[in-house]
């Protein structure tokens, strides 16, 4: 960069004489819009009254021209570009730049005194070298000969240059003085400089991605006698493509700059927070950072997992840590998975959402990286409490609240807090007391003192909280409360979704032997749901007729397809009269329970009788097999004359599995379901509790059931059941069915793998004989190629709602790889409540 000498003075034609000073002489206001560099321009004035200024800003030259208005205008196009401006007779001077902010404002007053704005630092010109003195507001394009006050300022300058060009830099070698250890020279290189050593790559399982390409671009600085650092070598050529502005944020250099700027912005706005993590945000400890991110995750709808942590080798303190979404990464394959009967469900799907914090010199932990996007659906607000990290938070809040108020609520009772009914006071719109269906006689059981008032007050309080709460009361001949029925809004909704099969049970008794009669069913997870309940102080035919009419009224007239009850002659008469179109089945579990009472002596006399009787009850699905097994049992134990066994055999079509294959029962025939209901409710049925205590206990049971459904719904969205193989049919079924139903479906498919098929054709109908290899028993499956229908004589689909293994074998034989739509029962799907 050559120095420019002062030009000869201008001609005396009325124009103002311009002296060769580093300031422009005006008596009017000055505007400047330039880059963040403070420079002093050395002017040159020619015979045409044009002012030329030498600019120290990266070897750029400012050219000033004078127009008829006398305005001074300076337009700085960019780094290393020519600046052109004009000056009018009024002496207004304008400085404008494209890439930068103001350089300086200066002028000379009417007396010719030089005026300088003290807010801006200067760049001195010594010979042909440029010396950078300010390290905050300036930027100069690196070039050989440019001097910097410190090596740090040189690094920042080269770093900004690299970001604008599209590459990242790395600190390379450094030479230090042997006398005082001060830096003598240093080189900054492109991050792709050199090549990575390959000696240890043979032992590395997952080698790092190659980034170095031997790029020679670099900048070298050396300390001068005056203590400044001068650029001695500057290479601009690269042997690789530079990044675009859209991907520049990925450069390490850009990240460091962005983080520094974010810290400054966060410090300036430390009092303003919206609960969203931001780059540069500071925390006093890593625990506070985790709590903040976990609270944010709770509002958004995901759980937080603590990922890697780096600790200091000096004091063991946490240097950096990463918190990720709980669905981050993928589960590693384990050789032992083949031996696991019930493998864990898959949860990780490679989500990249994360928060990284690192300890800074000031002792605070600041956010160095924040990824907001997830690759999966977030959890709804009503299910957030079931997330693992949110569970800990919720339980902690409850425990803390208990300590404050002295209550003794156990954290496991948290589920009941989620179902506090809300609502305003409203009119019922109906009379809860049914005056038209009074009993013709007095009720058979008396109420205790104050019990009618307690029941009415309880129902009124429920009605105030939940306007949709339904209850009805039957009176006897003396206008006394005899029977009561109630159902809240959730029970009505559950019945609308899963009321095709209802189990009505009157075997539960409170004190004084009054029956508690719940209407229950199963949801799409095969979990129990309750549709309504009744307290009966009279169990005559008229009472049960009133109860069933009231139940149907509460459910908007919808009648169940199947109803299962305990063996009772009165019940059978009522159902035939009130629900003639409904299939009435006797719950086989109740038959078994009655057997334990009526023929208990036989169970005690013969140890093997229990197994044989259970086999007849639960395990014979063919009519002939059931009759033969029953006869063998009577012969072996000499029970042909037993009255009770003969009586239940006459009603076998009501309870035997072999006679109910054509009736849909939603699989409500197993001991596990009914026994589970009995076990859950028995804990709250105490002989010494009053009716209000019973209502409260029942509410807790119902809340527990509903909470389990919420857990199952959440688990369904976060985990996918494991497949036994890469089978298209199983993948299709897994996406449709709930996990519990899919497991049953997959078991049926597994059975089908051992089947053999024999086919006979008759037009569009194909008849298949399907049996297990090596066994004589065969099932008949009829396939219709017109409507893709498949019917098996085992009738599993008709009774349970999923295709049997025999039908699946035929579909596979016909190359049908998805479940036909007509065989997908909505009540078993993930969308059952939609």
Buried (B, 14 or more C-beta within 10 A) or exposed (E): BEEEEEBEEBEEEEEBEBBEBBBBBBBBEBBBBBBBBBBBBBBBBEEEBBBBBBBBBBBBBBBBBBEEEBBBBBBBBBBEBEBBBBBBBEBBBBBBBEBBEBBBBBBBEEEEEBBBBEEBBBBEBEEEBBBBBBBEBBBBBBBEBBBBBBBEBBBBBBBBBBBBBBBBBBEBEEEEEEEEEEBBBBBBBBBBBBEEEEEEEEEEEEEEEEEBEEBBBBBBBBBEEEEBBBBBEBEEEBEBEBBEEEEBEEBEBBBBBBBEEBBEBBEEEEEEEEEEBEBBBBBEBBEBBBBBBBBBBBEBBBBBBEBEEEEEEEEEEBBBBBBBBBBBBEEEEEEEEEEEEEBEBBBBBEBBBBBBBBBBEEEBBBBBBBBEEBEBEBBEEEBBBBBEBBBEBBBEEBEEEBEEEEEEBEEEEBBBEBBEBEBEEEEEEEEBBBEEBBBEEEBBBEBEEEBBEBBBEBBEEBBBBBBBBBBBBBBBEEEBBBBBBBBBBBBBBBBEBBBBBBBBBBBBEBBEEBBBBBBBBBBBBBBBBBBBBBBBBBBBEBBBBBBBBBBBBBBEEEBBBBBBBBBBEEBBEBBEEBBEEBBBBBBBBBBBBBBEEBBEEBEEEBEEBBEBBEBBBBEBBBBEBBBEBBEEBBEEBEBEEBEBBEEBBEBBEBBBBBBBBEBBBBBBBEBEBBEEBBEEBEEBBEEEBEBBEBBEBBBBBBBBBBBBBBBBBBBBBBEBBBBEEEBEBBBBBBEBBBBBBBBBBBEBBBBBEEBEBEBEEEEEEBEBBBBBEEEEEBBEBBBEEEEBBBBBBBBBBBBBBBBBBBBBBBBBBBEBEEBBEEBBBBBBBBEBBE
